[in-house]
Amino acid sequence: MAARIGDLALLYASERGRLNRLIDRIVGNPATAEDLVHDTFVRAMEGSAQEIRDDKAYLSRIARNVAIDQKRRDGR
């Protein structure tokens, strides 16, 4: 995915809203959710050396993980 920055920009435009809703349901804070959407795409760019079969599923998994991590941090 990192080699396809143009594709990533299109994917961001199409998936941002869905990922934002997914994360907001977990963390319960729209502003935090928006920040975590950005974190999701940063992690996707950093950690995608392997070939990704389904970009949307990959992003959803990252988004869910960052949201759960944030929820755990907020609970402390």
C-alpha positions as YAML, in Angstrom:
chain: A
units: angstrom
residues:
- id: 1
  name: MET
  ca: [0.00, 0.00, 0.00]
- id: 2
  name: ALA
  ca: [2.87, 2.42, 0.72]
- id: 3
  name: ALA
  ca: [3.93, 2.42, -2.93]
- id: 4
  name: ARG
  ca: [0.45, 3.47, -3.97]
- id: 5
  name: ILE
  ca: [0.18, 6.90, -2.39]
- id: 6
  name: GLY
  ca: [-2.26, 8.12, -5.06]
- id: 7
  name: ASP
  ca: [-4.43, 5.09, -4.47]
- id: 8
  name: LEU
  ca: [-4.19, 5.72, -0.73]
- id: 9
  name: ALA
  ca: [-5.48, 9.27, -1.22]
- id: 10
  name: LEU
  ca: [-8.48, 7.93, -3.13]
- id: 11
  name: LEU
  ca: [-9.02, 5.26, -0.50]
- id: 12
  name: TYR
  ca: [-8.88, 7.93, 2.21]
- id: 13
  name: ALA
  ca: [-11.50, 9.99, 0.42]
- id: 14
  name: SER
  ca: [-13.83, 7.02, 0.03]
- id: 15
  name: GLU
  ca: [-13.28, 5.34, 3.43]
- id: 16
  name: ARG
  ca: [-12.78, 8.25, 5.84]
- id: 17
  name: GLY
  ca: [-16.44, 8.57, 6.77]
- id: 18
  name: ARG
  ca: [-16.98, 4.86, 7.32]
- id: 19
  name: LEU
  ca: [-13.85, 4.54, 9.44]
- id: 20
  name: ASN
  ca: [-14.79, 7.63, 11.40]
- id: 21
  name: ARG
  ca: [-18.18, 6.11, 12.29]
- id: 22
  name: LEU
  ca: [-16.57, 2.80, 13.21]
- id: 23
  name: ILE
  ca: [-14.05, 4.43, 15.51]
- id: 24
  name: ASP
  ca: [-16.59, 6.86, 17.01]
- id: 25
  name: ARG
  ca: [-18.81, 3.93, 18.04]
- id: 26
  name: ILE
  ca: [-15.89, 2.53, 20.01]
- id: 27
  name: VAL
  ca: [-14.38, 5.66, 21.57]
- id: 28
  name: GLY
  ca: [-17.53, 7.79, 21.82]
- id: 29
  name: ASN
  ca: [-15.82, 11.04, 20.89]
- id: 30
  name: PRO
  ca: [-16.08, 12.50, 17.35]
- id: 31
  name: ALA
  ca: [-12.93, 14.63, 17.64]
- id: 32
  name: THR
  ca: [-10.87, 11.71, 18.88]
- id: 33
  name: ALA
  ca: [-12.36, 9.52, 16.15]
- id: 34
  name: GLU
  ca: [-11.20, 11.95, 13.46]
- id: 35
  name: ASP
  ca: [-7.67, 11.94, 14.89]
- id: 36
  name: LEU
  ca: [-7.67, 8.16, 14.99]
- id: 37
  name: VAL
  ca: [-8.76, 7.96, 11.35]
- id: 38
  name: HIS
  ca: [-5.60, 9.87, 10.47]
- id: 39
  name: ASP
  ca: [-3.57, 7.53, 12.70]
- id: 40
  name: THR
  ca: [-5.14, 4.58, 10.88]
- id: 41
  name: PHE
  ca: [-3.86, 5.79, 7.52]
- id: 42
  name: VAL
  ca: [-0.42, 6.61, 8.91]
- id: 43
  name: ARG
  ca: [-0.15, 3.08, 10.29]
- id: 44
  name: ALA
  ca: [-1.36, 1.67, 6.99]
- id: 45
  name: MET
  ca: [1.39, 3.54, 5.13]
- id: 46
  name: GLU
  ca: [4.06, 2.50, 7.63]
- id: 47
  name: GLY
  ca: [3.18, -1.15, 7.95]
- id: 48
  name: SER
  ca: [2.21, -2.29, 4.51]
- id: 49
  name: ALA
  ca: [5.34, -3.89, 3.13]
- id: 50
  name: GLN
  ca: [3.39, -7.03, 2.31]
- id: 51
  name: GLU
  ca: [0.75, -7.21, -0.38]
- id: 52
  name: ILE
  ca: [-2.71, -6.36, 0.91]
- id: 53
  name: ARG
  ca: [-5.57, -8.30, -0.66]
- id: 54
  name: ASP
  ca: [-8.43, -6.20, 0.69]
- id: 55
  name: ASP
  ca: [-7.51, -2.59, 1.48]
- id: 56
  name: LYS
  ca: [-10.85, -1.83, 3.14]
- id: 57
  name: ALA
  ca: [-10.65, -4.82, 5.47]
- id: 58
  name: TYR
  ca: [-7.03, -3.97, 6.30]
- id: 59
  name: LEU
  ca: [-7.98, -0.39, 7.16]
- id: 60
  name: SER
  ca: [-10.97, -1.55, 9.20]
- id: 61
  name: ARG
  ca: [-8.75, -3.83, 11.27]
- id: 62
  name: ILE
  ca: [-6.23, -1.06, 11.90]
- id: 63
  name: ALA
  ca: [-9.03, 1.39, 12.76]
- id: 64
  name: ARG
  ca: [-10.57, -1.02, 15.22]
- id: 65
  name: ASN
  ca: [-7.20, -1.66, 16.84]
- id: 66
  name: VAL
  ca: [-6.34, 2.03, 17.25]
- id: 67
  name: ALA
  ca: [-9.81, 2.70, 18.66]
- id: 68
  name: ILE
  ca: [-9.49, -0.11, 21.20]
- id: 69
  name: ASP
  ca: [-6.01, 1.10, 22.16]
- id: 70
  name: GLN
  ca: [-7.41, 4.61, 22.69]
- id: 71
  name: LYS
  ca: [-10.32, 3.28, 24.74]
- id: 72
  name: ARG
  ca: [-7.86, 1.42, 26.97]
- id: 73
  name: ARG
  ca: [-5.74, 4.56, 27.41]
- id: 74
  name: ASP
  ca: [-8.83, 6.59, 28.30]
- id: 75
  name: GLY
  ca: [-9.80, 4.03, 30.92]
- id: 76
  name: ARG
  ca: [-6.59, 4.50, 32.88]
...
